[in-house]
Structures are given as structure tokens and as C-alpha cells.
């Protein structure tokens, strides 16, 4: 029997398994497999993720809209003839919808 040849094959196999384990750990594949295997955990994770995204979008749109309204009000005070009238109309529409 070729004992040295078997030992070399086992060492190569062990090195390849260590490399594969490193890649899986680095890319969080094991965590992903655990999450996908547990449907209840996956469901709740997606629900909370969706709620978080919805709240974030709502806050972001509110802040951006408020900043735009403030900027438009500042432009109206500069009394630019053509632009000022359109912006004043927009501001009136926004304030009436509150």
C-alpha cells in the first residue's frame, strides 16, 4: 500500500476544505443558509425590514419636501418676476393641502 500517497491526498483535501470553510465564513453563506432554512425567521426579518424601509422613506420625503418648500419661499422673497409667480402658486397649493 502507498501510505505516503494517501497521506498526501488527505492533506490536499484538508487544505481545500479549510479554504472552502474560509470562503463560506467570509461570505456569510452559513448564516444565509440558516435564515433561508427557517421560514418563520425569514418572514419576520422581511416584515421588519419592510417596515424600516417604509418609515425611512416617509421621513426622507418629509425632510426633502420641507427643505424644498423653505427654499421656494426664499426664492419668492427675492421677487424674481416669472419664477416667483409659479413658486408662489406652488406654495399656496402645498399650504392649502395641509
N, CA and C of each residue as an Amber inpcrd file, in Angstrom:
protein
   294
   0.8390000  -1.1940000   0.0000000   0.0000000   0.0000000   0.0000000
   0.8690000   1.2370000   0.0000000   0.3580000   2.2790000  -0.6220000
   1.0820000   3.5450000  -0.7170000   0.5640000   4.4820000   0.3640000
   1.1580000   4.3650000   1.5510000   0.7260000   5.1590000   2.7020000
   1.0540000   6.6390000   2.5300000   2.1880000   6.9390000   1.9300000
   2.5790000   8.3360000   1.7080000   1.6590000   9.0300000   0.7020000
   1.2320000   8.2960000  -0.3010000   0.3150000   8.8580000  -1.3080000
  -1.0360000   9.1810000  -0.7010000  -1.5410000   8.2800000   0.1630000
  -2.8130000   8.5340000   0.8360000  -2.7110000   9.7430000   1.7500000
  -1.5870000   9.8560000   2.4300000  -1.3900000  10.9740000   3.3540000
  -1.3720000  12.2990000   2.5930000  -0.7410000  12.2820000   1.4210000
  -0.6750000  13.4950000   0.6000000  -2.0700000  13.8930000   0.1050000
  -2.8650000  12.9150000  -0.3060000  -4.2310000  13.1770000  -0.7660000
  -5.0680000  13.7570000   0.3690000  -4.9280000  13.1960000   1.5740000
  -5.6800000  13.7100000   2.7250000  -5.2610000  15.1290000   3.0780000
  -3.9830000  15.4250000   2.9630000  -3.5080000  16.7770000   3.2560000
  -4.0610000  17.7830000   2.2460000  -4.0770000  17.4120000   0.9490000
  -4.6370000  18.2930000  -0.0740000  -6.1350000  18.4990000   0.1530000
  -6.8200000  17.4160000   0.4780000  -8.2520000  17.5060000   0.7440000
  -8.5220000  18.3970000   1.9520000  -7.7170000  18.2600000   2.9960000
  -7.8680000  19.0770000   4.1930000  -7.6330000  20.5540000   3.8830000
  -6.6210000  20.8380000   3.0540000  -6.3510000  22.2270000   2.6690000
  -7.5130000  22.8150000   1.8780000  -8.0610000  22.0160000   0.9680000
  -9.1960000  22.5020000   0.1660000 -10.4350000  22.7230000   1.0420000
 -10.6600000  21.8490000   1.9940000 -11.7890000  22.0250000   2.9110000
 -11.6090000  23.2660000   3.7870000 -10.3760000  23.5030000   4.2390000
 -10.1020000  24.7120000   5.0200000 -10.3590000  25.9630000   4.1860000
  -9.9500000  25.9260000   2.9240000 -10.1670000  27.0700000   2.0240000
 -11.6660000  27.2880000   1.7900000 -12.3960000  26.2260000   1.5750000
 -13.8410000  26.3140000   1.3700000 -14.5290000  26.8510000   2.6220000
 -14.1190000  26.3860000   3.7870000 -14.6680000  26.8760000   5.0520000
 -14.3870000  28.3700000   5.2120000 -13.1920000  28.7960000   4.8430000
 -12.8380000  30.2180000   4.9240000 -13.7270000  31.0560000   4.0040000
 -13.9380000  30.5720000   2.7880000 -14.7790000  31.3100000   1.8290000
 -16.2140000  31.4050000   2.3360000 -16.7570000  30.2900000   2.8350000
 -18.1180000  30.3040000   3.3640000 -18.2460000  31.2520000   4.5460000
 -17.2760000  31.2450000   5.4320000 -17.3190000  32.1130000   6.6060000
 -17.1970000  33.5740000   6.1960000 -16.3050000  33.8500000   5.2620000
 -16.0830000  35.2210000   4.8090000 -17.3380000  35.8020000   4.1580000
 -18.0480000  35.0160000   3.3960000 -19.2240000  35.4940000   2.6630000
 -20.5350000  35.2790000   3.4130000 -20.4750000  34.8680000   4.6530000
 -21.6600000  34.6480000   5.4880000 -22.6510000  33.6760000   4.8620000
 -22.1550000  32.7020000   4.1250000 -23.0190000  31.7160000   3.4800000
 -23.7200000  30.8690000   4.5310000 -23.0320000  30.5460000   5.6050000
 -23.6240000  29.6990000   6.6460000 -24.8070000  30.4140000   7.2970000
 -24.6490000  31.7240000   7.5750000 -25.7530000  32.4970000   8.1470000
 -26.9340000  32.5470000   7.1840000 -26.6530000  32.7170000   5.9020000
 -27.7080000  32.7720000   4.8980000 -28.4680000  31.4550000   4.8220000
 -27.7540000  30.3550000   4.8880000 -28.3970000  29.0310000   4.8460000
 -29.3000000  28.8450000   6.0610000 -28.8450000  29.3040000   7.2390000
 -29.6680000  29.1930000   8.4500000 -30.9440000  30.0120000   8.3270000
 -30.8400000  31.2340000   7.7900000 -32.0100000  32.0930000   7.6490000
 -32.9880000  31.5110000   6.6340000 -32.4900000  31.0590000   5.5000000
 -33.3730000  30.5080000   4.4650000 -34.0230000  29.2040000   4.9060000
 -33.3640000  28.4820000   5.7960000 -33.9280000  27.2380000   6.2850000
 -35.0620000  27.4570000   7.2640000 -35.0820000  28.5800000   7.9570000
 -36.1040000  28.8700000   8.9510000 -37.0850000  29.8850000   8.3600000
 -38.2190000  29.4150000   7.8880000 -39.1810000  30.2830000   7.2050000
 -39.7710000  31.3560000   8.1320000 -39.9830000  31.0080000   9.3910000
 -40.5510000  31.9580000  10.3400000 -39.5870000  33.1280000  10.5530000
 -38.3180000  32.8220000  10.7230000 -37.3070000  33.8590000  10.8980000
 -37.1970000  34.7270000   9.6510000 -37.2260000  34.0970000   8.4850000
 -37.1560000  34.8260000   7.2220000 -38.3560000  35.7590000   7.0720000
 -39.5480000  35.2890000   7.4280000 -40.7600000  36.0990000   7.3320000
 -40.6570000  37.3450000   8.2130000 -40.3010000  37.1440000   9.4940000
 -40.2330000  38.2830000  10.4040000 -39.1130000  39.2480000  10.0260000
 -38.0080000  38.7110000   9.5450000 -36.9100000  39.5880000   9.1130000
 -37.3580000  40.4740000   7.9490000 -38.0910000  39.8940000   6.9910000
 -38.5610000  40.6650000   5.8490000 -39.6320000  41.6760000   6.2480000
 -40.5110000  41.2940000   7.1850000 -41.5480000  42.2230000   7.6480000
 -40.9080000  43.4360000   8.3200000 -39.9780000  43.1920000   9.2430000
 -39.3400000  44.3090000   9.9390000 -38.4780000  45.1370000   8.9940000
 -37.8710000  44.4980000   8.0250000 -37.0840000  45.2260000   7.0260000
 -37.9980000  46.1410000   6.2070000 -39.1440000  45.6410000   5.8040000
 -40.0990000  46.4470000   5.0380000 -40.6290000  47.6150000   5.8450000
 -40.9300000  47.3800000   7.1230000 -41.4060000  48.4700000   7.9840000
 -40.3290000  49.5370000   8.1260000 -39.0990000  49.1110000   8.3370000
 -37.9920000  50.0610000   8.4720000 -37.7880000  50.8880000   7.2190000
 -37.8550000  50.2390000   6.0670000 -37.6980000  50.9620000   4.8090000
 -38.8380000  51.9500000   4.6000000 -40.0510000  51.5430000   4.9270000
 -41.2010000  52.4390000   4.7720000 -41.0860000  53.6650000   5.6510000
 -40.6890000  53.4700000   6.8990000 -40.5210000  54.6070000   7.8110000
 -39.3900000  55.5090000   7.3170000 -38.3020000  54.9240000   6.8640000
 -37.1790000  55.7060000   6.3530000 -37.5530000  56.5390000   5.1390000
 -38.3030000  55.9420000   4.2310000 -38.7440000  56.6840000   3.0480000
 -39.6810000  57.8090000   3.4530000 -40.5990000  57.5380000   4.3830000
 -41.5220000  58.5890000   4.8350000 -40.7990000  59.7620000   5.4530000
 -39.8380000  59.4830000   6.3180000 -39.0650000  60.5570000   6.9620000
 -38.2440000  61.3080000   5.9220000 -37.6060000  60.5770000   5.0050000
 -36.7790000  61.2130000   3.9820000 -37.5730000  62.1310000   3.0790000
 -38.7340000  61.6710000   2.6230000 -39.5770000  62.5010000   1.7470000
 -40.0640000  63.7360000   2.4970000 -40.4080000  63.5800000   3.7700000
 -40.8680000  64.7270000   4.5650000 -39.7720000  65.7690000   4.6980000
 -38.5600000  65.3440000   5.0160000 -37.4490000  66.2800000   5.1830000
 -37.1300000  66.9880000   3.8650000 -37.0510000  66.2320000   2.7770000
 -36.7350000  66.8360000   1.4740000 -37.8220000  67.8140000   1.0550000
 -39.0840000  67.4610000   1.2620000 -40.1850000  68.3580000   0.9070000
 -40.1200000  69.6370000   1.7280000 -39.8430000  69.5110000   3.0240000
 -39.7500000  70.7000000   3.8820000 -38.6140000  71.6100000   3.4220000
 -37.4850000  71.0400000   3.0890000 -36.3490000  71.8440000   2.6190000
 -36.6930000  72.5350000   1.3080000 -37.3540000  71.8110000   0.3990000
 -37.7390000  72.4240000  -0.8760000 -38.7290000  73.5650000  -0.6890000
 -39.6970000  73.3860000   0.2050000 -40.6740000  74.4530000   0.4580000
 -39.9780000  75.6820000   1.0340000 -39.0490000  75.4640000   1.9500000
 -38.3160000  76.5950000   2.5350000 -37.5050000  77.3050000   1.4560000
 -36.8280000  76.5460000   0.6010000 -36.0530000  77.1690000  -0.4790000
 -36.9570000  77.9380000  -1.4430000 -38.0980000  77.3610000  -1.7640000
 -39.0280000  78.0520000  -2.6610000 -39.5480000  79.3420000  -2.0350000
 -39.8020000  79.3290000  -0.7280000 -40.2400000  80.5520000  -0.0550000
 -39.1650000  81.6250000  -0.0980000 -37.9090000  81.2090000   0.0410000
 -36.7960000  82.1730000  -0.0410000 -36.6940000  82.7570000  -1.4360000
 -36.9130000  81.9300000  -2.4580000 -36.8550000  82.4300000  -3.8350000
 -37.9810000  83.4190000  -4.0930000 -39.1600000  83.1820000  -3.5290000
 -40.2910000  84.1010000  -3.7080000 -39.9600000  85.4640000  -3.1090000
 -39.2580000  85.4660000  -1.9750000 -38.9230000  86.7560000  -1.3430000
 -37.9170000  87.5540000  -2.1600000 -37.2270000  86.9030000  -3.1060000
 -36.2880000  87.6300000  -3.9670000 -37.0090000  88.3850000  -5.0790000
 -38.2990000  88.1490000  -5.2330000 -39.1410000  88.8340000  -6.2210000
 -38.6330000  88.6820000  -7.6510000 -38.2720000  87.4810000  -8.0230000
 -37.9230000  87.2070000  -9.4100000 -39.2420000  87.1130000 -10.1670000
 -39.4300000  87.9500000 -11.1940000 -40.7540000  88.1280000 -11.8100000
 -41.4470000  86.8340000 -12.2660000 -40.8980000  86.0820000 -13.1610000
 -41.5970000  84.9300000 -13.7420000 -41.5950000  83.7540000 -12.7780000
 -40.4260000  83.4360000 -12.2240000 -40.2910000  82.2790000 -11.3500000
 -41.0710000  82.4770000 -10.0600000 -41.0650000  83.6900000  -9.5320000
 -41.7340000  83.9800000  -8.2680000 -43.2210000  83.6700000  -8.2940000
 -43.8890000  83.9640000  -9.4010000 -45.3300000  83.7140000  -9.5050000
 -45.6420000  82.2150000  -9.4750000 -44.8660000  81.4400000 -10.2380000
 -45.0830000  79.9940000 -10.2560000 -44.8100000  79.3770000  -8.8900000
 -43.7400000  79.8170000  -8.2620000 -43.3940000  79.2730000  -6.9520000
 -44.4340000  79.6700000  -5.9160000 -44.9350000  80.8860000  -5.9970000
 -45.9710000  81.3210000  -5.0630000 -47.2170000  80.4490000  -5.2060000
 -47.5690000  80.1130000  -6.4480000 -48.7230000  79.2310000  -6.6790000
 -48.4730000  77.8410000  -6.0750000 -47.2680000  77.3350000  -6.2480000
 -46.9300000  76.0240000  -5.7010000 -47.0100000  76.0450000  -4.1820000
 -46.4750000  77.0790000  -3.5590000 -46.5020000  77.1900000  -2.1100000
 -47.9390000  77.2840000  -1.5980000 -48.7770000  78.0410000  -2.3050000
 -50.1900000  78.1390000  -1.9010000 -50.8730000  76.7740000  -1.9510000
 -50.6000000  76.0070000  -3.0060000 -51.1990000  74.6750000  -3.1490000
 -50.7360000  73.7710000  -2.0140000 -49.4400000  73.8000000  -1.6960000
 -48.9050000  72.9500000  -0.6330000 -49.5050000  73.3370000   0.7180000
 -49.5830000  74.6390000   0.9980000 -50.1130000  75.0880000   2.2860000
 -51.6010000  74.7840000   2.4180000 -52.3580000  74.8360000   1.3240000
 -53.7830000  74.5210000   1.3890000 -54.0270000  73.0230000   1.6070000
 -53.0830000  72.1850000   1.1640000 -53.2720000  70.7440000   1.3010000
 -52.9340000  70.2490000   2.7110000 -52.4040000  71.0950000   3.5650000
 -52.0500000  70.6710000   4.9400000 -53.2370000  70.4850000   5.7730000
